[in-house]
Amino acid sequence: MSGSSTTAVRQQSEPAPADHAEAAEICSFRIAVPEAALDDLRSRLARTRYATPAPSDGADPADYGVGNDRIHRLTDYWRTGYDWRAWEARINSYPQFVTDIDGQSIHFLHVRSAEPDALPLLLTHGWPGSIVEFLDVIGPLTDPRSHGGDPAAAFDVVIPSLPGFGFSGPATSAGWGTARTAAAWAELMRRLGYDRYAAAGNDAGSMISPEVGRIDPAHVVGVHVTQVYSFPTGDPAEFENLSAEEAAGLQTLQWFWEKKGAFNTLHSQQPQTLAHAISDSPAGLLGWNSQLFDDDLDDDFVLTNTSIYWLTNTGGSSIRFYFEDTQQAHPTEPTTVPLGLCSAATGDFGSIRRFADRDHRNIISWHIHNDVHGHYAAHQAPGVLVDDLREFFRGLR
């Protein structure tokens, strides 16, 4: 992969269906970050020039953004204690591949179940996450027999790195937003020989997965997401007779845009301006990305995700996803494939059912868990998410 700090073993190992063998080469891949790249990272971290602290009088320092104490602690651990090689080995324990789709290298994990009737499941991450989000659910999804589940609920899992993210490498052309990515995912599943498959996602994956269903409804049996990004249109009638849950969702939405939404605006308007800073400084990348890694996430999860962006030099490329999405026309008709939601009640986007029903015609499951916190359900509440995926797709297999 040109320009990255990884190496790939280009060995064709998953032949494409015979009717599309051309331009459908799928090659095995293994992460192998050179030690020199890790030495350079540690050297840069040791020479970090930290920002001056935000004022502590008057406003809450947290109102200014990610604080110095957290960045000091994380950069110190990243340099002196964090073990990238252990995480590299963990990711490499799963079969990985790369293929070129629409001019872009696409990296993905493909873990087949031993169960003969396993349902293929396409899992999509978002920003600032990565394939690491889903590592804790691979075993229970592919091998329920060994994890207290029904073997009939097994999945084959396909977990791609988004174009422009991580081991897919920097995006090589414009236009890699939701729709183009969804089309690439449909092509990926076709290349793998899957005639029927399920789609699920978190964050940007919760935007892309429904579009996969829209683009490929003949083959997608259902879509499962952890957020439904449906917003008010401004029509006053939409706000009449709100339920308590819907009102709380609107309050969360208002708080997010007023207090946390600046990254979305910047990514959508000036991504390359920021790219120079976060591509040159690992501490800068960590500070920017960790604004959406809550304090209660474990340090290894935060640093592994951030390390992937740093070591592949995709910190600047990844944020262009937001800009590309603003440049494309968005669908005006609702999706029709079965849709299910499994969402945390706190610490995440507040999905609002009345707006979701407007954008998705076939919502058949809507679960908001009051005992679950956080944006990264597959990592923070893997058992809850696995159970919900099994139950949602039980009747769709």
C-alpha positions in Angstrom: 0.0 0.0 0.0 1.8 3.0 -1.2 2.7 5.7 1.3 1.8 3.7 4.4 3.9 2.1 7.1 2.5 -1.4 6.5 3.4 -4.2 4.3 0.9 -6.5 2.5 1.5 -10.0 1.2 -0.1 -9.8 -2.2 -1.2 -13.4 -2.7 -4.5 -14.1 -4.2 -6.3 -16.3 -1.7 -10.0 -15.8 -2.2 -11.0 -16.2 -5.9 -13.8 -14.2 -7.2 -16.9 -15.7 -8.7 -16.2 -17.0 -12.2 -18.4 -14.4 -14.0 -16.4 -11.5 -12.6 -12.9 -12.8 -12.1 -11.5 -9.8 -14.0 -10.6 -6.9 -11.8 -11.7 -8.8 -8.7 -8.4 -10.0 -7.3 -8.5 -10.5 -3.5 -5.1 -10.7 -1.9 -4.1 -11.8 1.6 -2.8 -9.0 3.9 -0.8 -8.9 7.1 0.0 -5.8 9.2 3.8 -5.4 9.5 4.7 -1.9 10.8 8.4 -1.3 10.5 10.2 -0.8 13.8 11.5 2.5 12.4 8.0 3.8 12.2 7.4 3.0 15.9 10.7 4.6 16.8 9.7 7.7 14.9 6.4 7.8 16.7 8.1 7.5 20.1 10.6 10.2 19.2 7.8 12.6 18.1 5.9 12.0 21.3 9.0 12.6 23.4 9.4 16.0 21.7 5.7 17.0 22.0 5.2 20.7 22.6 1.9 20.8 24.6 -0.7 23.5 24.3 -1.0 26.0 27.1 -3.8 24.9 29.5 -7.3 26.3 29.2 -8.3 28.8 31.9 -9.5 27.2 35.1 -11.3 30.2 36.4 -14.9 31.0 35.2 -15.9 28.4 32.6 -15.4 24.7 33.2 -12.1 23.8 31.5 -13.8 20.9 29.8 -15.9 23.4 27.9 -12.8 24.4 26.0 -12.3 20.8 24.6 -10.0 17.9 25.3 -7.9 18.9 28.4 -4.1 18.9 28.9 -4.2 16.4 31.7 -5.7 13.7 29.5 -3.3 14.3 26.6 -0.3 14.4 28.9 -1.3 11.0 30.4 -2.2 9.4 27.1 1.0 10.6 25.2 3.1 9.4 28.1 1.5 5.9 28.0 1.7 5.8 24.2 5.4 6.5 24.3 6.4 4.3 27.3 3.8 1.7 28.0 1.5 1.0 25.2 2.3 -2.2 23.2 1.4 -1.7 19.5 2.9 -5.1 18.7 0.4 -6.9 20.9 -2.5 -5.2 19.1 -0.9 -5.8 15.7 -0.6 -9.5 16.6 -4.3 -9.6 17.7 -5.5 -8.1 14.5 -3.3 -10.4 12.5 -4.8 -13.4 14.2 -7.8 -12.9 12.0 -7.8 -13.4 8.2 -7.2 -10.1 6.4 -7.4 -9.2 2.7 -7.2 -6.3 0.3 -8.9 -5.7 -3.0 -9.2 -2.7 -5.3 -12.7 -1.4 -5.8 -13.5 1.6 -7.9 -9.9 2.7 -8.0 -9.4 2.4 -4.2 -7.6 -0.2 -2.1 -10.0 -1.8 0.4 -8.7 -3.7 3.4 -11.0 -6.0 5.3 -11.2 -8.8 7.9 -13.1 -11.8 6.7 -13.8 -14.4 9.4 -15.9 -17.4 8.3 -17.9 -19.4 10.7 -17.6 -23.2 11.0 -21.4 -23.4 11.0 -22.6 -24.3 7.5 -25.6 -22.0 7.4 -23.9 -18.9 8.8 -25.3 -15.6 7.6 -22.8 -13.2 6.1 -22.6 -10.0 8.1 -21.0 -6.8 6.9 -19.8 -4.6 9.8 -18.8 -0.9 9.2 -17.0 1.4 11.6 -16.9 5.2 11.6 -14.6 8.1 12.7 -12.5 8.1 14.8 -12.9 4.4 15.1 -11.6 1.5 13.0 -11.9 -2.2 12.6 -10.7 -2.4 16.2 -14.3 -1.5 17.3 -15.5 -4.9 16.4 -12.7 -7.2 17.6 -14.6 -8.2 20.8 -17.7 -9.4 18.9 -16.0 -11.5 16.2 -15.8 -14.7 18.3 -19.4 -14.6 19.6 -20.8 -13.8 16.2 -18.8 -16.4 14.2 -18.7 -19.1 16.9 -21.8 -18.9 19.1 -21.4 -22.6 20.0 -18.4 -21.7 22.0 -19.9 -18.5 23.5 -23.2 -19.7 24.9 -25.2 -19.0 21.8 -27.3 -21.0 19.4 -25.2 -22.3 16.5 -28.1 -21.4 14.2 -27.4 -17.8 14.9 -23.8 -17.9 13.5 -22.5 -15.2 11.1 -19.6 -15.0 8.7 -18.2 -11.5 9.4 -16.7 -9.0 6.9 -15.2 -5.9 8.5 -13.7 -3.4 6.0 -11.6 -0.4 6.7 -13.4 2.6 5.3 -11.9 4.1 2.1 -9.3 6.7 3.3 -9.1 5.1 6.7 -6.5 2.8 8.3 -5.2 -0.1 6.2 -7.3 0.8 3.2 -4.9 3.7 2.9 -5.5 7.3 2.0 -8.4 7.9 -0.4 -6.9 8.3 -3.9 -9.8 10.3 -5.5 -12.7 12.5 -4.5 -16.2 11.3 -3.8 -15.7 8.7 -1.1 -18.7 9.6 1.0 -21.7 7.5 2.1 -23.1 6.5 -1.3 -19.9 5.6 -3.0 -18.7 3.6 0.0 -22.1 1.7 0.1 -21.7 0.8 -3.5 -18.2 -0.4 -2.9 -19.5 -2.6 0.0 -22.1 -4.1 -2.2 -19.4 -4.9 -4.7 -17.2 -6.4 -2.0 -19.9 -8.8 -0.8 -20.6 -9.8 -4.4 -16.9 -10.5 -5.0 -16.9 -12.7 -1.9 -19.6 -14.7 -3.5 -22.4 -13.8 -1.0 -25.9 -13.8 -2.6 -27.7 -12.9 0.7 -26.1 -10.9 3.5 -26.8 -8.6 6.4 -25.3 -5.2 7.1 -24.6 -3.5 10.4 -22.7 -0.5 11.5 -21.8 2.2 14.1 -21.2 5.9 13.6 -20.5 6.5 9.9 -21.4 2.8 9.6 -24.9 3.6 10.7 -25.1 5.9 7.7 -23.5 3.6 5.2 -25.3 0.4 6.2 -28.8 1.6 5.3 -27.5 2.8 2.0 -26.1 -0.6 1.3 -29.6 -1.9 1.8 -30.9 0.9 -0.5 -28.4 0.1 -3.3 -28.5 -3.7 -3.0 -32.0 -4.6 -1.7 -32.2 -7.8 -3.7 -29.3 -9.2 -1.6 -29.4 -7.4 1.8 -31.8 -9.2 4.2 -31.7 -6.5 6.8 -29.8 -3.6 8.3 -28.8 -3.1 12.0 -27.4 0.2 13.3 -26.5 1.7 16.6 -27.7 5.2 15.6 -30.4 6.4 13.2 -29.3 9.7 11.9 -32.6 11.3 11.1 -33.0 15.0 11.9 -35.9 17.5 12.1 -36.8 19.3 8.8 -37.9 22.4 10.6 -41.6 21.8 10.2 -43.3 22.8 13.5 -45.7 19.9 13.2 -42.8 17.5 13.7 -42.5 18.7 17.3 -46.1 18.2 18.3 -46.9 15.6 21.1 -43.3 14.6 21.6 -42.8 11.6 23.9 -40.5 11.9 26.9 -37.9 9.8 25.1 -38.2 11.9 21.9 -37.8 15.1 23.9 -34.7 13.8 25.6 -33.3 12.8 22.2 -33.8 16.4 20.9 -32.1 17.8 24.0 -29.2 15.5 23.4 -29.0 16.5 19.8 -29.1 20.2 20.6 -26.4 19.8 23.3 -24.2 17.9 20.8 -24.4 20.5 18.1 -23.9 23.4 20.5 -21.0 21.8 22.5 -19.5 19.0 20.4 -20.3 19.5 16.8 -17.5 21.8 15.7 -15.5 18.8 14.3 -18.4 18.0 12.0 -18.4 21.6 10.6 -14.6 21.7 10.1 -14.4 18.3 8.5 -17.2 19.2 6.2 -15.7 22.6 5.1 -11.9 22.6 5.7 -10.6 19.1 6.2 -7.3 19.7 4.4 -6.5 22.7 6.6 -6.6 20.5 9.7 -4.9 17.6 7.9 -1.5 19.2 8.0 -1.5 19.4 11.8 -2.8 16.0 12.6 -0.6 14.3 10.0 2.6 15.9 11.5 1.9 15.6 15.2 0.8 12.4 16.9 -0.2 14.4 20.0 -2.2 16.6 17.8 -3.9 13.7 16.2 -4.6 12.2 19.6 -6.1 15.4 20.9 -8.3 15.8 17.8 -9.5 12.2 17.6 -10.0 11.8 21.4 -12.7 14.4 21.5 -15.0 11.5 20.5 -13.4 8.9 22.8 -15.1 9.4 26.1 -13.0 9.4 29.3 -14.4 6.1 30.4 -13.0 4.2 27.4 -9.8 2.2 28.2 -6.6 3.8 27.1 -5.6 0.9 24.9 -8.7 1.2 22.8 -8.2 4.9 22.3 -4.5 4.5 21.4 -5.0 1.5 19.1 -7.5 3.4 17.1 -5.3 6.5 17.0 -2.2 4.4 16.2 -3.9 2.9 13.2 -4.6 6.4 11.8 -1.0 7.6 12.6 0.8 4.6 11.2 -1.1 4.6 8.0 -1.1 8.4 7.6 -4.8 8.5 7.2 -5.7 11.0 9.9 -6.1 13.7 7.3 -7.6 11.4 4.6 -10.3 10.0 7.0 -11.9 13.4 7.8 -12.5 14.1 4.2 -15.4 11.6 4.4 -17.5 14.4 5.9 -16.6 16.9 3.1 -17.4 14.3 0.4 -20.7 13.7 2.0 -21.7 17.3 1.8 -20.9 17.4 -2.0 -23.4 14.6 -2.9 -27.1 14.5 -3.3 -28.9 12.7 -0.6 -31.8 10.3 -1.1 -35.3 11.7 -0.7 -37.1 8.4 -0.5 -37.1 6.2 2.6 -35.2 2.9 2.8 -37.3 -0.3 2.5 -35.2 -3.2 3.8 -35.8 -4.2 7.4 -34.0 -1.9 9.9 -33.2 -2.4 13.5 -31.7 -0.1 16.2 -29.7 -1.1 19.2 -28.6 2.1 21.0 -27.1 3.2 24.3 -29.4 5.4 26.3 -26.6 7.6 27.5 -23.3 8.8 26.0 -24.5 8.4 22.4 -26.5 10.1 19.7 -30.2 10.2 20.7 -32.1 8.5 17.8 -35.6 9.9 17.5 -38.3 7.5 16.3 -40.7 9.8 14.5 -37.9 11.2 12.3 -36.5 7.7 11.8 -39.9 6.5 10.6 -39.9 9.2 8.0 -36.6 8.1 6.5 -36.9 4.3 6.9 -40.2 2.6 5.9 -39.5 -0.8 7.5 -38.2 -0.4 11.1 -38.9 -3.7 12.8 -36.8 -3.4 15.9 -36.1 -0.4 18.2 -34.1 -1.1 21.3 -32.6 1.7 23.5 -30.8 0.3 26.5 -31.0 2.3 29.6 -28.2 0.3 31.3 -25.7 0.9 28.5 -23.4 3.9 28.1 -21.2 4.9 25.2 -20.8 5.3 21.5 -18.8 2.1 20.8 -21.3 -0.6 21.6 -19.3 -3.4 20.1 -16.5 -2.6 22.5 -18.3 -1.2 25.5 -21.3 -3.6 25.6 -20.4 -6.5 23.2 -22.8 -8.9 24.8 -25.7 -6.5 24.4 -24.9 -5.9 20.8 -24.3 -9.5 19.9 -27.6 -10.5 21.5 -29.4 -7.8 19.6 -27.8 -8.8 16.3 -28.7 -12.4 16.8 -32.3 -11.6 17.7 -32.8 -9.1 14.9 -31.6 -11.3 12.1 -33.2 -14.5 13.5 -36.3 -14.0 11.5 -34.5 -12.7 8.4 -32.1 -15.5 7.7 
